[in-house]
Amino acid sequence: MPEPVSIKIKPYFNLEELEYSKRVGGGSFGEVYKGTLHGTDVAIKVFLDECLSDKACREFKHEVNLMSHLRHPNIVLFMGAVIQPTQLAIVSEFVPRGSFFKLLHCTHAHIHPRRLLLMALDIARGMNYLHSIGPKVVHRDLKSPNLLVDMDWTIKIADFGMSFANALTSSTPKSSTGTPHWMAPEVLRSERATAASDVFSYGVILWECVTRQVPWEGLDVVQILSAVGLRQKRLNIPHDLDPKLAQLIRACFEEEPQMRPDFKTILEKLNSMEVLLPSPSCMAAREAEVQS
């Protein structure tokens, strides 16, 4: 009987293997392009020149190592990276419908309450996977802009630049770098981030789903830090929301991290529901705004 062949695939590409087409996003880190890798559509996240220091390259390789071990239907598939003196880039599967944030807030699309529930379940399943594997992965920047919608409406969690794996880091990051609108209070205060911090962020995403509002819209970083991190303010939960769903969001918003449910519990709660019904009053206000 022949011995099995061992194939080791290195997660690195040469620039010549990639073809760039159109820009599809960007931010302080650089630009995101749609492109192709050997004929397959991919997303190419290209980092700015100032990200090419020795320290940045070490951190980049750490991120590549982390992402290369993640395999789940609700996690964006990492396909490889480019590490060259003139460029750093991450190559992942291309998810055609764009971000969940855009779907919720930048279109007038009606999302059926059953589909909305399935999307919330997708996010919870992906996060439960991250928190259940060894070493546990804490995302630290879970937000609707980092959730991508596939052609079949499946949600995939993306952007692991802020993430850390317990066994891969010598200390738990305490920086509040990230997006404050979705941050847990302890992270806003630059305290220790844990899996429970991701749960708080998930509660904000659920709130977005049922209100179709941008969290803390109009507030700056300092105002959000003061409100959420110091004065224990929370997003207003609509009075006409399904009581079970309102209770779940409140649980995610608990001040003490140990009081928040884990994602296994969240999945149990969501699986007991038939639909994720948005707040009628919020939907009426949104419709009036669209027509004005």
C-alpha positions as CSV (number, residue, x, y, z in Angstrom):
1,M,0.0,0.0,0.0
2,P,1.6,3.3,-1.0
3,E,2.4,5.8,1.7
4,P,0.1,8.9,1.7
5,V,1.6,12.0,0.1
6,S,2.1,14.9,2.4
7,I,1.4,18.3,0.7
8,K,2.3,21.5,2.5
9,I,0.7,24.6,0.9
10,K,2.4,27.9,1.8
11,P,0.0,30.7,2.3
12,Y,2.0,33.2,0.2
13,F,1.6,34.4,-3.4
14,N,3.7,36.4,-5.8
15,L,2.3,39.6,-7.1
16,E,2.4,38.2,-10.6
17,E,-0.2,35.6,-9.7
18,L,-2.9,38.2,-8.9
19,E,-4.9,40.3,-11.3
20,Y,-6.6,43.5,-10.0
21,S,-9.9,44.8,-11.3
22,K,-12.0,47.3,-9.4
23,R,-11.6,49.0,-6.0
24,V,-14.4,47.8,-3.7
25,G,-13.5,49.4,-0.3
26,G,-10.8,50.9,1.8
27,G,-9.9,52.6,5.1
28,S,-7.0,53.8,7.2
29,F,-5.2,50.5,6.5
30,G,-5.2,50.8,2.7
31,E,-7.5,49.6,-0.2
32,V,-9.6,46.5,-1.0
33,Y,-9.8,45.4,-4.6
34,K,-11.7,42.7,-6.4
35,G,-9.3,40.6,-8.4
36,T,-8.6,37.1,-9.7
37,L,-6.2,34.4,-8.6
38,H,-5.6,31.8,-11.3
39,G,-9.1,32.6,-12.7
40,T,-10.9,32.7,-9.4
41,D,-12.5,35.8,-8.0
42,V,-10.8,37.0,-4.9
43,A,-10.7,40.1,-2.6
44,I,-7.3,41.7,-2.2
45,K,-6.6,43.8,0.8
46,V,-3.6,46.0,0.0
47,F,-1.9,47.8,2.9
48,L,-0.5,51.3,2.8
49,D,3.3,51.9,2.4
50,E,3.5,53.0,6.1
51,C,2.5,49.5,7.0
52,L,5.7,48.1,5.7
53,S,7.9,48.5,8.7
54,D,9.6,45.5,10.3
55,K,7.2,45.5,13.2
56,A,4.2,45.8,10.9
57,C,5.5,42.8,8.9
58,R,5.8,40.7,12.0
59,E,2.3,41.5,13.1
60,F,1.1,40.9,9.5
61,K,2.7,37.4,9.5
62,H,1.0,36.7,12.9
63,E,-2.4,37.6,11.3
64,V,-1.7,35.4,8.3
65,N,-0.8,32.5,10.6
66,L,-4.0,33.0,12.6
67,M,-6.3,33.3,9.5
68,S,-4.7,30.4,7.8
69,H,-6.1,28.1,10.5
70,L,-9.7,29.2,10.4
71,R,-12.2,27.1,8.5
72,H,-15.9,27.6,8.9
73,P,-18.8,28.4,6.5
74,N,-19.4,31.7,8.4
75,I,-15.8,32.9,8.3
76,V,-14.4,34.5,5.2
77,L,-12.0,32.0,3.6
78,F,-8.4,33.2,3.8
79,M,-6.6,32.1,0.6
80,G,-3.1,33.5,1.1
81,A,-1.0,36.7,1.3
82,V,1.6,38.7,-0.5
83,I,4.7,39.7,1.6
84,Q,7.2,41.6,-0.5
85,P,9.4,44.6,0.2
86,T,7.0,46.8,-1.7
87,Q,3.7,45.4,-0.7
88,L,1.7,43.6,1.9
89,A,-1.7,42.1,0.9
90,I,-4.2,39.6,2.2
91,V,-6.1,37.5,-0.4
92,S,-9.5,36.0,0.6
93,E,-12.6,34.8,-1.1
94,F,-14.7,37.4,-2.8
95,V,-18.1,37.9,-1.1
96,P,-20.3,39.6,-3.8
97,R,-23.1,41.4,-1.9
98,G,-20.7,43.5,0.3
99,S,-21.0,44.4,3.9
100,F,-24.0,43.8,6.2
101,F,-23.7,47.4,7.2
102,K,-24.4,48.5,3.7
103,L,-27.3,46.2,3.4
104,L,-28.9,47.4,6.6
105,H,-28.2,51.1,6.3
106,C,-27.3,52.2,2.8
107,T,-30.1,50.4,0.8
108,H,-33.8,50.4,1.1
109,A,-33.9,46.6,0.8
110,H,-36.6,44.8,2.6
111,I,-35.1,41.8,4.5
112,H,-37.7,39.2,5.4
113,P,-37.8,38.6,9.2
114,R,-37.0,34.9,8.6
115,R,-33.9,35.7,6.5
116,L,-32.9,38.3,9.1
117,L,-33.0,35.5,11.8
118,L,-30.9,33.2,9.6
119,M,-28.3,36.0,9.1
120,A,-28.1,36.6,12.9
121,L,-27.7,32.8,13.3
122,D,-24.8,32.8,10.8
123,I,-23.0,35.5,12.8
124,A,-23.5,33.6,16.1
125,R,-22.3,30.3,14.5
126,G,-19.2,31.9,13.2
127,M,-18.4,33.6,16.5
128,N,-19.2,30.4,18.5
129,Y,-16.6,28.6,16.3
130,L,-14.0,31.3,17.0
131,H,-14.6,31.1,20.7
132,S,-14.7,27.3,20.8
133,I,-11.5,26.3,18.9
134,G,-8.2,26.0,20.6
135,P,-6.7,28.5,21.0
136,K,-9.8,30.6,21.4
137,V,-9.9,33.6,19.0
138,V,-11.3,36.9,20.2
139,H,-12.3,39.1,17.3
140,R,-12.2,42.5,19.1
141,D,-13.7,44.4,16.1
142,L,-17.0,42.6,15.5
143,K,-19.3,45.1,13.7
144,S,-21.7,45.1,10.7
145,P,-19.0,46.6,8.3
146,N,-16.9,43.5,9.0
147,L,-19.7,41.1,8.1
148,L,-19.9,40.2,4.4
149,V,-23.0,38.9,2.6
150,D,-22.6,36.2,0.1
151,M,-24.7,35.7,-3.0
152,D,-27.0,33.2,-1.2
153,W,-27.3,35.7,1.8
154,T,-25.0,33.8,4.0
155,I,-23.1,36.0,6.4
156,K,-19.3,35.6,6.7
157,I,-17.2,37.3,9.4
158,A,-14.2,39.1,8.1
159,D,-11.3,41.4,9.1
160,F,-9.2,39.7,11.7
161,G,-6.6,42.5,12.0
162,M,-7.6,43.3,15.6
163,S,-8.1,39.7,16.6
164,F,-5.9,37.7,19.0
165,A,-5.7,34.0,19.8
166,N,-5.1,33.2,23.5
167,A,-2.3,30.8,22.9
168,L,-0.5,32.9,20.3
169,T,-0.1,36.1,22.3
170,S,2.0,36.7,25.4
171,S,-0.5,39.1,26.8
172,T,-4.1,40.1,26.1
173,P,-4.4,43.3,24.1
174,K,-5.9,46.1,26.1
175,S,-5.9,48.8,23.4
176,S,-9.2,50.5,22.5
177,T,-8.2,50.7,18.9
178,G,-11.1,49.7,16.7
179,T,-14.6,51.1,16.1
180,P,-16.2,52.6,19.3
181,H,-19.8,52.4,18.1
182,W,-19.8,48.6,18.6
183,M,-17.3,48.3,21.5
184,A,-17.9,46.8,24.9
185,P,-17.4,49.3,27.8
186,E,-14.4,47.5,29.1
187,V,-12.7,47.8,25.7
188,L,-13.5,51.5,25.5
189,R,-11.8,51.9,28.9
190,S,-8.7,50.1,27.5
191,E,-9.3,47.2,29.8
192,R,-8.8,43.5,29.0
193,A,-10.8,42.3,26.0
194,T,-12.4,38.8,26.3
195,A,-14.8,36.7,24.4
196,A,-17.6,38.5,26.3
197,S,-16.5,41.7,24.6
198,D,-17.4,40.2,21.3
199,V,-20.8,39.3,22.8
200,F,-21.5,42.9,23.6
201,S,-20.6,43.9,20.0
202,Y,-23.0,41.2,18.8
203,G,-25.7,42.7,20.9
204,V,-25.1,46.0,19.0
205,I,-25.5,44.2,15.7
206,L,-28.8,42.6,16.8
207,W,-29.9,46.1,17.7
208,E,-29.0,47.3,14.2
209,C,-31.0,44.4,12.7
210,V,-34.2,45.3,14.6
211,T,-34.0,49.1,14.4
212,R,-32.2,49.6,11.0
213,Q,-30.3,52.5,12.7
214,V,-26.6,53.2,12.9
215,P,-25.5,52.8,16.6
216,W,-24.6,56.0,18.3
217,E,-25.0,58.0,15.1
218,G,-23.8,61.6,15.5
219,L,-21.6,60.9,18.5
220,D,-17.8,61.1,18.3
221,V,-15.3,58.8,20.0
222,V,-15.1,60.8,23.2
223,Q,-18.8,61.0,23.6
224,I,-19.2,57.3,23.1
225,L,-16.5,56.5,25.6
226,S,-18.2,58.8,28.1
227,A,-21.7,57.4,27.5
228,V,-20.9,53.6,27.3
229,G,-17.6,53.2,29.0
230,L,-18.0,55.6,31.9
231,R,-21.8,56.3,32.5
232,Q,-23.1,52.8,31.5
233,K,-25.4,54.2,28.9
234,R,-26.9,51.7,26.4
235,L,-28.6,52.0,23.0
236,N,-32.4,52.4,23.5
237,I,-34.2,49.1,23.0
238,P,-37.6,49.8,21.2
239,H,-40.7,49.3,23.4
240,D,-42.5,47.3,20.7
241,L,-39.7,44.7,20.2
242,D,-40.4,41.0,20.8
243,P,-39.8,40.6,24.6
244,K,-37.5,37.5,24.1
245,L,-35.4,39.4,21.6
246,A,-35.3,42.5,23.8
247,Q,-34.2,40.4,26.8
248,L,-31.4,38.8,24.7
249,I,-30.0,42.2,23.6
250,R,-30.1,43.5,27.2
251,A,-28.2,40.4,28.3
252,C,-25.5,41.1,25.7
253,F,-25.3,44.7,27.0
254,E,-24.6,43.7,30.6
255,E,-21.9,45.8,32.2
256,E,-20.1,42.9,33.8
257,P,-18.6,40.7,31.1
258,Q,-19.3,37.5,33.1
259,M,-23.0,38.2,33.1
260,R,-23.3,38.2,29.3
261,P,-24.3,35.0,27.6
262,D,-21.8,33.0,25.5
263,F,-22.5,32.3,21.8
264,K,-23.7,28.7,22.5
265,T,-26.4,30.2,24.7
266,I,-27.2,32.9,22.1
267,L,-27.6,30.2,19.5
268,E,-30.1,28.3,21.7
269,K,-32.1,31.5,22.2
270,L,-32.2,32.3,18.5
271,N,-33.0,28.8,17.5
272,S,-36.1,29.0,19.6
273,M,-37.4,31.9,17.5
274,E,-39.2,31.7,14.1
275,V,-38.3,35.1,12.9
276,L,-36.3,38.3,13.9
277,L,-39.0,40.9,13.8
278,P,-37.8,44.5,13.5
279,S,-39.4,47.1,15.7
280,P,-42.6,48.4,14.0
281,S,-42.1,52.0,15.3
282,C,-38.5,52.0,14.0
283,M,-39.5,50.7,10.6
284,A,-42.3,53.3,10.4
285,A,-39.8,56.1,11.2
286,R,-37.4,54.8,8.7
287,E,-40.0,54.6,5.9
288,A,-41.1,58.2,6.7
289,E,-37.4,59.3,6.4
290,V,-37.0,57.6,3.1
291,Q,-40.1,59.3,1.7
292,S,-39.3,62.8,3.0
